[in-house]
């Protein structure tokens, strides 16, 4: 089937570009001797996680338990949930998952560690724990290396300390590197081995080799790439594997065309850029505004006509794929497969 | 069941506030003698559409065919799709829907009208068409009253001209009023009756009675209300029926707490405001940033602790309910029902 037969708006995944993106990152990791543990929040599709594993990735990363459950049900057996798992309901699910697969979770507080110790003790579950460190990202994470050592020492029994993780600030690779070096020194001093040192983020992934202590990297967006990654310099526009196929539904004036994709497709993620996407076939078109089901294209001339179809490279691929139940795997304008986005909406 | 038993993040709909919002709008419309045709893009739940109909609404509005199909399957039998329906695939679905219910669609171009004429002729389907007018909103719509008259005259057979519709710019009720008055004069001059004059948008809904020619209003957000409506002055914070229940998962510093809801729950919709939501139980907390699965709360002091649950009034209710397969109907902290968001993701 040709993509012209698809109803719009829909998400197309260029199989060739995606595979090239996977291989490029794996080659880079192999060259510099660190492990790749791709974050599946970007695609949420077990078949694509398997492509990453087959290329050489060691396990996958998920952000939420619900994502990990979907992946484990599909047979993925080595999963890091890079998140504090809080509450009885979720700790019970954690225990069930830990009986099924090799599970690693994150902790940045005594509250979280106490929960992990309790569930390990009461259920007999065993799992690894990475202490999350705030190396400049300003989100989760212990604030000092000493806090990391103290927290690691509080883990008991089946909740086993396995190392450190961070989600660094973009453009601050050096600060992260210094922070982690100090942390490893503090653990050395305490006589504790740090097996894993894990960082993530596609924008700075090609600098990962400059951080000597890293053992693992968790890129997510790299499988699809997107307009924000092109802006960050981590990809070229022709690397972008995910596009949104849309139809022009109105052209009220020569300088304004309206497409059938709005925030319920492209989302409002702007990520510091101007506009809501890039149209390779009509680069002068500025995707100037979105409402829920309309997108506004502006250009002095050359805008597509009503009924024309345009492919848009979105600002942020990870949130766009999460808006769809199904994405279409394509190659050279032909549809190869329709794949359910199995972990879409699994925010719990 | 108490809401404390729900896993977070999840969406709560306060049944009492929702019903009051529905009734308040219906009373207003009844007082001034115009019809209410609520836009279901906000809730996407047939049971809530029925509440709106039972209160006195005449039919409902949908933005996409997929939403209308879900509502028609649930028995809603008078639907306006306020959108240009383009393409053979969608016109076939339009014809099927028109055989089942009283259907009205929008058109703002000869391209769209030609499609409607063709599908009416070839399938025998009959449906109403409103000419969409750009009265200042700068999205879809014919640019002049004369264009509206010309387009209406091009409709044939089962594709019946029924009136005008507009989605006006917020805060520009007077411009809309002037535009529509001129359009009605142009139709009068052409000897054509304009049965329906339909406008929409919750921010300006309480000014609808000042537009003498309006026969119908299509508010969407009014059923839930949200932080942007409070900012626009169309609701008070205590009217907001939709909240997101979240858990604090990390508190790296006294002035920063992290919740388990990010852009995949609250979305990046900012709508001209500062921050991503309001927390009634902790109004000093600034929801300062979101990543995909984390929300950052900031305040000098008084932030909730790890494990605490907080309810957030989002910036934009319509996009948040679209992120969930299920929402919880609640009253006084008790869960009354778990309702599937049946038309979630129906963007095609």
Interface residues (C-beta under 8 A of the other chain):
Chain A: X7 X8 X9 X10 X41 X63 X64 X83 X84 X86 X87 X89 X90 X108 X109 X111 X112 X132 X134 X138 X139 X140 X141 X142 X143 X247 X248 X249 X250 X251 X252 X253 X256 X258 X260 X261 X263 X264 X265 X267 X268 X269 X270 X291 X292 X293 X294 X296 X306 X307 X318 X319 X322 X323 X324 X325 X345 X347 X348
Chain B: X7 X8 X9 X10 X41 X63 X64 X83 X84 X86 X87 X89 X90 X108 X109 X111 X112 X132 X134 X138 X139 X140 X141 X142 X143 X247 X248 X249 X250 X251 X252 X253 X256 X258 X260 X261 X263 X264 X265 X267 X268 X269 X270 X291 X292 X293 X294 X296 X306 X307 X318 X319 X322 X323 X324 X325 X345 X347 X348
